Amino acid sequence: MTFKEWMFGKPRDTPNLPDIQDNVRDSGTLFVFGQSTSGERVDEKSAMQIATVYACVRLLAESVASLPLHLYRVTNDEGGKEKARDHPLYKILYRQANPEMTSFSFREVMMTHLLLWGNAYAQIVRDGKNGVLGLYPLLPENVEIDRDDGGNLYYIYHAYTDEVPGENNKDIVFKREEILHIPGLGFNGLVGFSPIAMMKNALGTTLAVERYGSSFFRNGAQPSGVLEHPGVLKNPERIRQNWSDVYGGAGNAHKVAVLEEGMSYKPISLPPEDSQFLSTREFDVEEICRIFRVPPHLVQDLKRSTFNNIEHQGISYVQYTLMPWLERFEQAIIKDVLVDTEQDEYFPKFNVDGLLRGDYKSRMEGYAVGFSNGFLSPNDIRKLENMDPIPDGDVYVANGSYVLLKDIGAAYREQISQPAEEEKSDEESEEKTEEEPEEQPENKRHNQRHEERRKQRR
């Protein structure tokens, strides 16, 4: 092996074109962008022009990108772990994915690709020792997946732009171990379907409603109608154009129309409230939130949110919306980025504790329970609150009134035997008290004899 091969890896070998038939190549094209039943063309760019789609995509992408992502090393068989700061992948995941992109920007782009195309791809750049040097995102619309004659997956990237210097307008073939692939929901587990393409009819209806609203306001916020003239017009097109110039557009709404020569205006369309225009737009917000599984209050739809349930809706967003996406990221990194010898020792993990924290009062009550039961120390609590540790703060205390389950019987027997001993001692003291009066007559006789002797001496 030459020094160049050791440092930068062996040259990429182009696999033979596949002769076998499988559903990998076509699985991602079952749901494609294009014309919807409403007549509107739906693709990733037109969908992002819908306010609710843009809000949902931005919310999910920024949520995943803002969470701390650490690489951990397993320290023992009991589940102990520590941050693997000495591993080259730690810096890439946590701080900087490549020299041109921070970890936040990289994960934001990858999540946006997942939400719009259903797949996220990134090129893995390694050194000669299989160490990761950087991760570079690839546009999903330019990526195809196929198999070679041996059944091994490979990726074809159509470099139609200058994003790859020196490789414009050509196809680049990547081996499976050179690509980080995070698939979304799909049928074969290898390629995900685009949520936008799958829901293009619902999104097409939203685009049609928005187009109708734009046209409605462009035409002076008035329904289209008919200008009637009692005579014969020589140039009706000129009158129509003059009417649009004077009364068309939202800026000319509610102007007083001046009609000449006996002309009259008769509207022939229904007003927007009769065609349920506003209700349709409200339903579109709920429909799009349903597609991305986003609580409506996070895109500023607060009709069904109150101070009592909004905190629990936020926690539900983390558990049922974010967690599946985070799990996809973590498992894809283990499968594609870590080599086989590292997969049992290292693992990435998102930290979602900050999003699951309750209000200040609830946190303090939880910390008090943890401290009094001995599984949280003052420094553990300060760490959870992002505070510096204090000296002698790594102490664990517990409430002393608790008794082990196996010692409950012994404690009960001690409680029973102690009253019996006290009762016995009381009986003995009573017996002694009763014996003392029996000695009194004898003492009395002794005193009488002593008194008689004393009288005889006199």
Secondary structure by P-SEA (a helix, b strand, c coil): cccccccccccccccccccccccccccccccccccccccccccaaaaaacaaaaaaaaaaaaaaaacbbbbbbbccccccccccccccccccccccccccccaaaaaaaaaaaaaaccbbbbbbbbcccccccccccccccccccccccccbbbbbbbcccccccccccbbbbbccccccccccccccccbbbbccccaaaaaaaaaaaaaaaaaaaaaccccbbbbbbccccccaaaaaaaaaaacccccccccbbbbccbbbbbbccccccccaaaaaaaaaaaaaaaaacccccccccccccccccaaaaaaaaaacccaaaaaaaaaaaaaccccccccccbbbbbbccccccccaaaaaaaaaaaaaaccccaaaaaaaacccccccccccccccccccccaaaaaaaaaaaaaaaaaaaaaaaaaaaaacccaaaaaaaaaaaaaaaaaaac
